[in-house]
């Protein structure tokens, strides 16, 4: 089954990636920005957080309403999801996105969504959209 998962229309980095990193294109301005390889599963999330923080204003981030990437869900971040959620917890704090308490809440939210996705994908998509 193929699922088209649109990017979130708002960028709320505390919740995680707003779209898949495979569909992001960065300006030459970000050429000096490097991936933090201490993150085994969340280096793309960390990179994106730092890139968004570098943007001068929100208009620099362009949302294009079209499919630009196709991928399967069998990669390391899917098979080792709990490890990725733990890395996300740490990088939210390191990048000053939120407090430890708030990051703990997002950690629990991610675990709940992970469980829900296994049992009811349509319900998962509805819950994921809630703010």
Residue pairs with C-beta under 8 A, 6 or more apart in sequence:
3 121
4 67
5 20
5 125
6 65
7 18
7 19
7 20
7 23
7 63
8 18
8 19
9 63
10 18
11 18
11 52
11 58
11 61
12 18
12 131
13 48
13 49
13 52
13 92
13 95
13 97
14 92
14 97
14 98
14 102
14 103
14 106
15 106
15 109
16 45
16 88
16 106
16 110
17 44
17 45
17 48
20 69
20 71
21 44
21 45
21 47
21 48
22 68
22 69
22 71
23 68
23 69
24 48
26 33
26 51
27 60
29 54
30 51
30 54
33 47
33 50
33 51
33 54
34 47
35 43
35 44
35 46
35 47
36 43
36 46
36 47
37 43
39 45
39 46
39 87
39 91
40 76
40 83
40 87
41 76
41 77
41 80
41 83
41 84
41 87
42 77
42 84
42 87
42 88
42 91
45 87
45 88
45 91
46 91
46 94
46 95
49 91
49 95
49 97
50 95
52 61
53 95
55 61
77 84
81 114
82 111
82 114
85 107
85 110
85 111
85 114
86 107
88 106
88 107
88 110
89 103
89 104
89 106
89 107
92 98
92 102
92 103
92 106
93 99
93 100
93 103
97 103
98 106
113 124
113 127
113 128
116 123
116 124
116 127
117 124
